[in-house]
Amino acid sequence: MDKRIKKYNLNDPAQYEDDVEYWSKISPEEKLSITQDLREQHIKLFNKQKLYDESRKAIRTHYKIVSLKSKQ
């Protein structure tokens, strides 16, 4: 992928068009990877690791319950 940096004025409509073009060209796997990277940066930046760990535990528990019910 071509890496480049563009500088825009705050109200430049070309920025929106370039963003749409960029996101429409990349694969779903790349979009997911970028989203995960942003999530991890947010967790570190705002010191949310404990809250994140608790929510993952709750989701795993919920998933197990749903999985067990669907097997019956």
C-alpha angles and dihedrals in degrees: 000000000000110000115208141151123221127190117216136184111246095252098039109133090202088073091064092047092050091049092052091048092049095049093045092054100051124083124253089249091056091047090052092047092050091047091051091049091051091048092052092048090051092050092051096041095052096035094241099144095115093049090046092051091050093050092049090053091051092049092050090051091049091048092052092051092049091046092051093049092049092053093056 
